[in-house]
Amino acid sequence: MHPNARFQSVLPSMASPWGRETRLIWLAEEVATHYETPRQSFVHFRKVFAWDGAGAPVHLRVFADTRFRVHLNGAMLGFGPPRSDPRWQCYDEWRVDTQLHPGENTLAVFVLHLGYGNGQHISRIPSLMAEVRLGDGKILACTDASW
């Protein structure tokens, strides 16, 4: 298994590991009306957020359909997501307090949506979900309309 992989349920009866403010972005709002999936589309998302240097550990969670590469303050953290069953989606999680510095920090996620299924992936809607969370549960940054 991928060392940063965690599982989340997409079944509505299961509790979500994500904060209430965290949203699925990109074309997620078009699920009901999106009939033609774009092929080989990509977006570079970026978010600047503040951290006061307190509250370690700090974790970054990222989920994207189909592939992503994530950078924090200019350094590449990793890529993903690992393969998973569509009913139990994988997301990646990194402990990032050692990569953060007090003041402004920049999170960048490059997402590629293949737009077709293959032997390893079932195509869904182009989407990204990410959050930076303190150990006590406080969210420093999460995907929302400001991305």
C-alpha positions as CSV (number, residue, x, y, z in Angstrom):
1,M,0.0,0.0,0.0
2,H,1.1,3.6,-0.7
3,P,2.7,4.9,2.5
4,N,0.5,8.0,2.6
5,A,-2.7,6.3,1.7
6,R,-5.8,6.6,3.9
7,F,-9.3,5.5,3.0
8,Q,-12.6,7.4,3.0
9,S,-16.0,6.0,2.5
10,V,-18.2,7.4,-0.3
11,L,-21.2,5.8,1.3
12,P,-23.5,8.3,3.0
13,S,-23.9,6.3,6.1
14,M,-20.3,6.5,7.0
15,A,-18.6,9.3,8.9
16,S,-16.4,11.6,6.9
17,P,-12.8,12.3,7.9
18,W,-13.0,15.7,6.3
19,G,-13.9,19.0,7.9
20,R,-17.4,20.5,7.4
21,E,-15.9,23.4,5.5
22,T,-13.9,21.3,3.1
23,R,-15.6,21.0,-0.3
24,L,-15.0,19.0,-3.5
25,I,-14.0,21.5,-6.1
26,W,-13.4,21.7,-9.9
27,L,-16.4,20.3,-11.7
28,A,-17.9,18.7,-8.6
29,E,-21.0,20.9,-8.7
30,E,-21.8,19.7,-12.2
31,V,-22.3,16.0,-11.2
32,A,-26.0,16.0,-12.0
33,T,-25.6,17.8,-15.4
34,H,-22.1,16.7,-16.5
35,Y,-22.6,14.1,-19.2
36,E,-19.5,14.5,-21.3
37,T,-16.4,14.0,-19.3
38,P,-13.5,16.2,-20.4
39,R,-10.4,14.1,-21.5
40,Q,-6.9,14.9,-20.5
41,S,-7.9,18.1,-18.6
42,F,-5.7,19.6,-15.9
43,V,-5.8,22.5,-13.5
44,H,-3.2,24.0,-11.2
45,F,-4.8,25.0,-7.9
46,R,-3.0,27.3,-5.4
47,K,-3.9,28.5,-1.9
48,V,-2.0,30.8,0.4
49,F,-2.7,30.4,4.1
50,A,-1.3,31.6,7.4
51,W,0.2,29.5,10.2
52,D,1.4,31.0,13.5
53,G,3.9,28.2,14.2
54,A,1.9,26.6,17.0
55,G,-0.3,23.5,17.1
56,A,1.9,20.8,15.7
57,P,1.3,18.2,14.3
58,V,-0.1,19.6,11.1
59,H,-1.5,17.3,8.4
60,L,-2.3,17.8,4.8
61,R,-5.0,15.6,3.2
62,V,-5.5,15.5,-0.6
63,F,-7.9,13.6,-2.9
64,A,-8.3,14.1,-6.6
65,D,-9.7,12.4,-9.6
66,T,-7.6,11.2,-11.5
67,R,-4.0,12.1,-10.6
68,F,-2.3,14.9,-8.6
69,R,1.0,16.3,-7.6
70,V,1.2,18.4,-4.5
71,H,3.8,21.1,-3.5
72,L,4.1,23.0,-0.2
73,N,6.2,26.2,-0.1
74,G,7.8,25.2,-3.4
75,A,8.9,21.7,-2.4
76,M,7.2,18.7,-3.9
77,L,5.5,16.5,-1.2
78,G,4.3,13.7,-3.3
79,F,1.7,12.5,-5.8
80,G,-1.4,10.3,-5.9
81,P,-3.9,9.0,-5.3
82,P,-3.1,5.3,-4.9
83,R,-5.4,2.8,-6.6
84,S,-8.6,2.0,-4.6
85,D,-12.0,0.6,-4.9
86,P,-14.5,3.2,-6.1
87,R,-16.7,2.6,-3.0
88,W,-13.8,3.3,-0.7
89,Q,-11.7,6.1,-2.2
90,C,-8.1,6.6,-1.2
91,Y,-6.8,10.0,-0.2
92,D,-3.2,10.9,0.7
93,E,-2.1,12.4,4.0
94,W,1.2,13.9,4.9
95,R,2.5,15.4,8.2
96,V,3.7,18.8,7.1
97,D,4.6,20.9,10.2
98,T,8.3,20.6,9.4
99,Q,7.7,22.0,5.9
100,L,5.6,25.0,7.2
101,H,7.0,28.3,8.5
102,P,5.3,30.9,10.6
103,G,3.4,33.4,8.4
104,E,2.2,32.8,4.9
105,N,2.6,29.3,3.3
106,T,1.6,28.3,-0.2
107,L,-0.1,25.0,-1.1
108,A,-0.1,24.1,-4.8
109,V,-1.8,21.1,-6.3
110,F,-1.6,20.1,-10.0
111,V,-4.5,17.8,-11.0
112,L,-4.8,15.8,-14.1
113,H,-8.2,14.2,-15.0
114,L,-7.8,11.4,-17.6
115,G,-11.5,11.4,-18.5
116,Y,-11.7,7.7,-19.3
117,G,-11.5,4.4,-17.4
118,N,-8.7,2.0,-17.8
119,G,-7.8,-1.2,-16.0
120,Q,-6.7,0.7,-12.9
121,H,-9.2,3.6,-12.7
122,I,-13.0,4.2,-13.1
123,S,-13.6,7.6,-14.6
124,R,-15.6,10.0,-12.5
125,I,-16.1,13.8,-12.4
126,P,-12.9,16.0,-12.4
127,S,-12.5,17.0,-8.7
128,L,-10.1,18.0,-5.9
129,M,-10.5,18.0,-2.1
130,A,-7.7,19.2,0.2
131,E,-7.3,20.5,3.7
132,V,-4.5,21.5,6.1
133,R,-5.4,20.6,9.6
134,L,-3.9,21.1,13.0
135,G,-3.7,18.1,15.4
136,D,-6.6,19.6,17.5
137,G,-8.8,19.6,14.4
138,K,-8.6,23.3,13.5
139,I,-8.5,23.7,9.7
140,L,-5.9,26.2,8.4
141,A,-6.8,25.8,4.7
142,C,-9.4,23.8,2.8
143,T,-10.8,23.6,-0.7
144,D,-13.6,26.0,-1.2
145,A,-14.7,28.6,-3.7
146,S,-11.6,30.7,-3.0
147,W,-9.2,28.3,-4.8
